[in-house]
């Protein structure tokens, strides 16, 4: 692939490991440029496949498309402080989710233990805890 290689949208999508609709969605979200049509169809520089892979890897790490757009504005790598700030915010979100998951794990472990040791004729502690008005559900992070 050279800088002069041009792809159709289908070729670009395949090279980037996504579907054509994903390419169009990224264009709507201004993550990818929309080239002018030449000769009745659009062609895309092959380098955009790398950009698509960047977007997908960032999504795999849990970055939102808004955060990815911010990272793309910093992609020259010169503003390392701003890049670190975006990554640090994502890390804080991951840590909050992990804390929520640990709380849910502890609650489920406790309920499973209660269920295993409760009398057969007693109501299941899991069902009782989920149905109880007094029971507080585990807090989850929606970041």
C-alpha positions as CSV (number, residue, x, y, z in Angstrom):
1,X,0.0,0.0,0.0
2,X,1.4,3.3,-1.0
3,X,0.2,6.9,-0.3
4,X,-1.2,7.0,-3.9
5,X,-3.3,3.9,-3.6
6,X,-7.0,4.6,-3.7
7,X,-9.8,2.4,-2.5
8,X,-13.5,2.2,-3.1
9,X,-15.6,2.4,0.0
10,X,-15.9,-1.4,-0.1
11,X,-12.2,-1.9,-0.4
12,X,-11.5,0.6,2.4
13,X,-14.0,-1.2,4.7
14,X,-12.4,-4.6,4.0
15,X,-8.9,-3.2,4.5
16,X,-10.0,-1.6,7.8
17,X,-11.8,-4.8,9.0
18,X,-15.2,-3.2,9.1
19,X,-18.4,-3.0,7.1
20,X,-19.3,-0.3,4.6
21,X,-22.0,1.0,6.9
22,X,-19.4,1.4,9.6
23,X,-17.3,3.5,7.3
24,X,-20.4,5.7,6.5
25,X,-21.2,5.9,10.2
26,X,-17.6,7.1,11.0
27,X,-18.0,9.7,8.2
28,X,-21.3,10.9,9.8
29,X,-19.5,11.2,13.1
30,X,-16.6,13.2,11.4
31,X,-14.1,10.5,12.3
32,X,-13.4,9.9,8.6
33,X,-13.4,12.4,5.7
34,X,-15.9,12.2,2.9
35,X,-14.0,12.6,-0.3
36,X,-15.4,14.4,-3.3
37,X,-16.8,12.1,-6.0
38,X,-14.5,11.8,-9.1
39,X,-15.9,10.2,-12.2
40,X,-19.1,9.3,-10.5
41,X,-17.7,7.6,-7.4
42,X,-15.6,8.3,-4.4
43,X,-12.2,7.0,-3.8
44,X,-10.4,6.9,-0.5
45,X,-6.7,7.0,0.3
46,X,-5.4,3.7,1.5
47,X,-4.1,5.4,4.7
48,X,-7.6,5.7,6.0
49,X,-7.6,1.9,6.6
50,X,-5.0,2.6,9.4
51,X,-7.3,5.3,10.8
52,X,-10.2,2.8,10.9
53,X,-8.0,0.3,12.7
54,X,-7.0,3.0,15.2
55,X,-10.7,3.8,15.8
56,X,-11.6,0.1,16.3
57,X,-8.6,-0.5,18.7
58,X,-9.6,2.6,20.7
59,X,-13.2,1.3,20.9
60,X,-11.9,-2.0,22.1
61,X,-10.3,-0.1,24.9
62,X,-13.7,1.4,25.7
63,X,-13.1,4.9,24.4
64,X,-16.3,6.6,23.2
65,X,-16.5,7.9,19.7
66,X,-16.3,11.5,21.1
67,X,-13.1,10.6,23.0
68,X,-11.7,8.9,19.8
69,X,-12.4,12.1,17.8
70,X,-10.5,14.0,20.5
71,X,-7.6,11.6,20.2
72,X,-7.6,11.9,16.4
73,X,-7.2,15.6,16.7
74,X,-4.1,14.8,18.8
75,X,-2.8,12.0,16.5
76,X,0.4,13.8,15.6
77,X,1.5,12.9,19.2
78,X,2.9,16.4,20.0
79,X,0.5,17.2,22.8
80,X,1.3,14.3,25.1
81,X,-0.3,16.0,28.1
82,X,-3.7,16.2,26.4
83,X,-3.4,12.6,25.2
84,X,-2.5,11.4,28.7
85,X,-5.5,13.4,30.1
86,X,-7.9,11.6,27.7
87,X,-6.4,8.2,28.5
88,X,-6.4,9.0,32.3
89,X,-10.1,9.8,32.1
90,X,-10.7,6.5,30.4
91,X,-8.7,4.7,33.1
92,X,-10.8,6.3,35.8
93,X,-13.9,5.0,34.1
94,X,-12.4,1.5,33.9
95,X,-11.5,1.6,37.5
96,X,-15.0,2.7,38.5
97,X,-16.5,-0.2,36.4
98,X,-14.1,-2.6,38.1
99,X,-15.1,-1.4,41.5
100,X,-18.8,-1.9,40.5
101,X,-18.0,-5.4,39.2
102,X,-16.2,-6.3,42.5
103,X,-19.3,-5.1,44.5
104,X,-21.6,-7.2,42.3
105,X,-19.2,-10.2,42.6
106,X,-19.2,-10.0,46.4
107,X,-23.0,-9.6,46.5
108,X,-23.6,-12.6,44.2
109,X,-21.0,-14.7,46.0
110,X,-22.8,-14.0,49.3
111,X,-26.2,-14.7,47.9
112,X,-25.1,-18.0,46.3
113,X,-23.6,-19.0,49.6
114,X,-26.8,-18.1,51.5
115,X,-28.8,-20.1,48.9
116,X,-26.6,-23.1,49.3
117,X,-26.9,-23.1,53.1
118,X,-30.6,-22.2,53.4
119,X,-33.3,-24.7,54.4
120,X,-34.9,-26.3,51.4
121,X,-38.4,-25.0,52.3
122,X,-37.2,-21.4,52.9
123,X,-37.5,-18.9,50.1
124,X,-34.4,-18.7,47.9
125,X,-32.2,-15.8,49.3
126,X,-31.3,-14.8,45.7
127,X,-34.9,-14.4,44.6
128,X,-35.8,-12.8,48.0
129,X,-32.9,-10.2,47.7
130,X,-33.9,-9.3,44.1
131,X,-37.6,-9.0,45.0
132,X,-37.1,-7.1,48.3
133,X,-38.0,-3.4,48.5
134,X,-35.3,-3.1,51.1
135,X,-32.6,-4.6,49.0
136,X,-30.4,-2.2,47.3
137,X,-29.3,-3.3,43.8
138,X,-25.6,-3.0,43.0
139,X,-24.6,0.3,41.7
140,X,-23.3,0.2,38.2
141,X,-21.3,2.7,36.2
142,X,-22.7,3.7,32.9
143,X,-19.7,5.6,31.6
